[in-house]
Amino acid sequence: MSNVSPLSKPTIYFHWLVAISFIAVLAFGLYVEDLPKGPEKGELIGLHKSFGVLVLVLAVSRLLWRFKEGSISSLPGSPRWQEKIAVGVHHLLLLATLLMPISGIAMSLGGGHDIGVFGVTLITAGEKNELLGQIGHTTHGVLANIVLVTLALHVLGALKHHIVDKDATLKRMLGKS
């Protein structure tokens, strides 16, 4: 582990804050999606949208921090193919934390709905745009499935490092390196 520097506190905090909030909003969205239409579902969708906008702000902040800090180096000793998969999974998750909220915004605007956070309007809706709404809806749904698989790979990879490889990857992400 001496060859690899510890991760900065902001890097660790951004990772966990985005991860937990993104997973929570995703799970909440999957729950709300299956509810019957009605006023309660509408209110819950409003909450999902508000939290989604906040996730977007966090994800953009995390990405800007990542550009400032540079890529996270992996621990020595992993086969090259594993490192390539890890980089691909990380990039896909970073992209998803941006594209999921953006596709949700496109879906809302396409449906003629304002974009707001807890009742404060950020973007006023214009007329309905069926194409934008459909693109947003399809992208949001496809990304949700991709994220579930990619997130599972990410968690399994972290557990593999911790349990099988017995290296410091997970400890490092917990700030215990």
Backbone hydrogen bonds, N-H to C=O, Kabsch-Sander energy under -0.5 kcal/mol:
donor,donor_aa,acceptor,acceptor_aa,energy
4,V,1,M,-1.7
12,I,8,S,-2.1
13,Y,9,K,-3.1
14,F,10,P,-3.1
15,H,11,T,-2.1
16,W,12,I,-2.3
17,L,13,Y,-2.9
18,V,14,F,-2.6
19,A,15,H,-2.6
20,I,16,W,-2.8
21,S,17,L,-2.1
22,F,18,V,-3.0
23,I,19,A,-2.5
24,A,20,I,-2.2
25,V,21,S,-2.6
26,L,22,F,-2.6
27,A,23,I,-2.8
28,F,24,A,-2.5
29,G,25,V,-2.5
30,L,26,L,-2.4
31,Y,27,A,-2.0
32,V,28,F,-2.8
33,E,29,G,-2.3
34,D,30,L,-0.8
34,D,31,Y,-0.8
35,L,32,V,-1.6
42,G,38,G,-2.1
43,E,39,P,-2.3
44,L,40,E,-2.3
45,I,41,K,-2.6
46,G,42,G,-1.9
47,L,43,E,-1.9
48,H,44,L,-2.5
49,K,45,I,-2.7
50,S,46,G,-2.3
51,F,47,L,-2.8
52,G,48,H,-2.1
53,V,49,K,-2.2
54,L,50,S,-1.8
55,V,51,F,-2.3
56,L,52,G,-2.1
57,V,53,V,-2.1
58,L,54,L,-2.4
59,A,55,V,-3.2
60,V,56,L,-2.7
61,S,57,V,-2.2
62,R,58,L,-2.8
63,L,59,A,-2.5
64,L,60,V,-2.7
65,W,61,S,-2.3
66,R,62,R,-2.5
67,F,63,L,-2.3
68,K,64,L,-2.0
69,E,65,W,-3.0
70,G,66,R,-2.8
73,S,71,S,-0.5
78,S,75,L,-0.9
82,Q,79,P,-0.5
83,E,79,P,-1.9
84,K,80,R,-2.2
85,I,81,W,-2.0
86,A,82,Q,-2.7
87,V,83,E,-2.5
88,G,84,K,-2.3
89,V,85,I,-2.8
90,H,86,A,-2.7
91,H,87,V,-2.7
92,L,88,G,-2.4
93,L,89,V,-2.4
94,L,90,H,-2.6
95,L,91,H,-2.6
96,A,92,L,-2.5
97,T,93,L,-2.1
98,L,94,L,-0.7
98,L,95,L,-0.9
99,L,95,L,-3.1
100,M,96,A,-2.6
102,I,98,L,-1.8
103,S,99,L,-2.9
104,G,100,M,-1.9
105,I,101,P,-2.4
106,A,102,I,-2.4
107,M,103,S,-2.4
108,S,104,G,-2.3
109,L,105,I,-2.9
110,G,106,A,-2.7
111,G,107,M,-1.4
112,G,109,L,-1.6
113,H,108,S,-2.8
115,I,123,I,-2.9
116,G,114,D,-0.6
117,V,120,V,-2.3
120,V,117,V,-1.6
121,T,119,G,-0.7
122,L,115,I,-3.5
123,I,115,I,-2.3
129,N,110,G,-2.7
133,G,129,N,-2.7
134,Q,130,E,-2.7
135,I,131,L,-2.7
136,G,132,L,-2.7
137,H,133,G,-2.6
138,T,134,Q,-2.8
139,T,135,I,-2.7
140,H,136,G,-2.6
141,G,137,H,-2.2
142,V,138,T,-2.7
143,L,139,T,-2.8
144,A,140,H,-1.8
145,N,141,G,-1.5
146,I,142,V,-2.3
147,V,143,L,-3.3
148,L,144,A,-2.0
149,V,145,N,-1.8
150,T,146,I,-2.8
151,L,147,V,-3.3
152,A,148,L,-1.8
153,L,149,V,-2.2
154,H,150,T,-2.4
155,V,151,L,-2.6
156,L,152,A,-2.8
157,G,153,L,-2.5
158,A,154,H,-2.2
159,L,155,V,-2.5
160,K,156,L,-2.6
161,H,157,G,-2.4
162,H,158,A,-2.0
163,I,159,L,-3.5
164,V,159,L,-0.5
164,V,160,K,-1.3
165,D,160,K,-2.5
167,D,161,H,-2.4
172,R,168,A,-2.7
173,M,169,T,-1.8
174,L,170,L,-1.3
175,G,172,R,-1.3
176,K,171,K,-3.2
